Amino acid sequence: MRSLLLAFLTLLLRAQGAFLVQPYLQLGDAPRAARAERLDLLWHAEDREAAWTVEVRGPKGWILQAAPVFHRLDAPPLPAHRIYRATLGNLVPGTVVPYRVKRDAAVVFEAEAQARKPGAHRMVVFGDAADGSKGQAAIAQAVLAARPDAVFITGDLVYGRGRAAEYRTVFFPFYNSETVPLLRRVPFLGVPGNHDVPFANYPDAAAYFAYWAQPLNGPALKAGDKNAAPVIPGLHDAVVAASGAAFPRMASFSFDYGNVHWTVLDSNAYTDWESPALKAWLEADLAAAKHATWRIVALHHPLFQSSRTHFDDQWMRPISPVLEKYGVDLVLAGHVHNYQRSAPLRFRPTRIGRRGRPVEGEFTVDEAFDGQKVTRARGIIHIVTGGGGAELYDLWQTEARVSWQPWTRILRSDTHSFTVLDVEGPTLKLRQLDAQGRELDAITLTK
């Protein structure tokens, strides 16, 4: 026992000296499930030469993976550093795989990775989290206890300007530590929110594009294009360079997990999903998802919600007919810092004004669905899950049902919470849990 403790402490000290950010898992550019799965492993280290290697444990011992590559980020106030990326390849779907990282032939990090599952799985979803608060820390601990297979964040990934410096202080320490080892065990996915874009005056803003590794199958946008995240030449050059092919294309993408197809949309104000190019991509992506039992759209700005805060930020409503046409089951959003669930609904826009003004239209609401006895929804259920840690909005509305829209079925603005999606074949169970693991809401959907 004493020798094991000594070995652990030795490895811990090595890791602390080797990394600026310890290794964390991403899905990488692997949108579709495969017989031989893969995950991307990223870590940050000082800007100096070192011999890095990554190994995965197989049936007959440790297997050397392809050599890591890196991008260099030199954007103040952080010193220049390297963002390394390696691929854990040939993973058996659904298995838990030991892996380790070596620097100069010495093991400096060890963990286990959950490969993408082909069938039943648990996805945890929350948004608007990483602000360094006690609420964020409590939700992170609760998510760990929920034992997810993957985590999805519905935007505003880090506060308050999406900067590399903020990731270093309020993101990685909360989700990738010895006490909350989430990111090193399961892949995180996410979509940029309004706090994750290239802000003026901050050369390290929009670090999402450099620090995350997600599918690059979204609309073929380039820096400077209409509908792309707007950068300021001479200010954001370092982040753009460190992002490689990810900027700005990684803002929207799609992926499969089990029998669920996820379509992830950049809903920030600079995007127009009514534009021919974006609308064509959205239609093509959803049309190609006929193989999926379930279809989920994830974005930051909700199409429908009842909170007084951000009430007019519902400019994504015009895509409703497209989502309905292709059988989308759930839309998951953040932006509003609480939890809300709508009835299954359909929406036909009748008046679309400028951004920041309500989109008017006609609603058709499935009044029969209750998620308990009646589990087949006629329409799309819209979820706001923005209670991941940041300051909550409109606490008074939990009890003020008269303030809810008529199609809102539950609104919990009085506590931080996260969404658990358990998917098994034709059944999808959605639960909303608070930081103590107490159930705030639960519905079942069936096909």
Helices and strands as residue ranges (DSSP letters): H 2-18, E 21-26, E 37-46, E 52-58, E 61-64, E 69-73, E 81-91, E 96-103, E 106-114, E 121-126, H 134-146, E 150-153, H 164-166, I 167-171, H 172-175, E 188-190, H 208-211, H 237-243, G 244-246, G 249-251, E 253-257, E 260-264, H 276-287, E 294-298, G 317-319, H 320-325, E 330-333, E 339-342, E 345-351, E 360-365, E 381-385, G 395-398, G 401-403, E 408-412, E 417-424, E 427-434, E 439-446
